[in-house]
Amino acid sequence: MAEARVSREESRPTGQLGKTPKVYVGRTEGDLKDALSESFDYVGLSEVLSKSRTIFLKPNFTFPRPVEGVTTSREILQTTLSLLVEMGAEVFVGESNGGYGSFTAEEAFRGQGLYKICKQAGAHPLNLSKMETQEYTRIVGGREVSVRLPRFTP
């Protein structure tokens, strides 16, 4: 399996976990679980998950059914969720309605097989479009920015 590792070291604030952010680039040929485990180790996720954690994962469901190169593949999602749960995390998978009302999150969940995937992996699906929202305001690039996000507290 050919792979490249890129570590992005910049003079900017560290990531939420107190470490410089890292990016892992690799191939998913061969044993997908091993490839994902290696990427988790490289970016420090395995170490973080050595303690009980709650993880929120947002797949890329930009279409209500699987489309190669457009949506997150079922195999990647299933393997990632299973691995995270095996590592002791409580995992929530959330998505919202498609852009401009083109499809509902519920349609995407059914079309992408999310309910079955979550059940097999031991994860929990969340329809973000049906959740209460809360406004968050922060200074970004010297300007005050407000955004409404789903309010999620497991």
Steps between C-alpha positions, in 0.01 A plus 500: 500500500658827389441793728616849577490672834472874525540685825385858481707699747400865513547784744135511598305390804513130573204272447231441758695209646803721560714362220602637163243385241610213275368376170536138392486409133496132412347235280210279596605202291544172685377473858285808557486453878881490521530810279252693715668384823833626367347838415338523846839426660679757286266790582482404869138384506588157643667667798203732555259206486697312764263686733124470461384756243193611314562548128283684249560397139345680203515297179486669164146418390477758223267269311219280635662179375861381460688666214867407465728799544212715628372340821681320781505131409308253715818295546701796633214608728434149634867430566563840660198468730587143598859597576398800712249292698759223550734766640239582763339810352130574503442607140227721356462539122322816393388653176252768396266556208654536155586842362210722398249239616604257225451199733438437867751352741251217552510418127880502510508279813280241328672527161850482649407210732596702807256334741633152418863619510452665840321196642779266383773727638329599825477870407206744521352687198398866551280704266650847555214668313254392769708621792462824692755758390704751693682811380874513560702819459878520477764737370643355179765687304437811710124500428208384706333202333176332609375163386203283600594140571308198625517475876640161584564373851521122535 
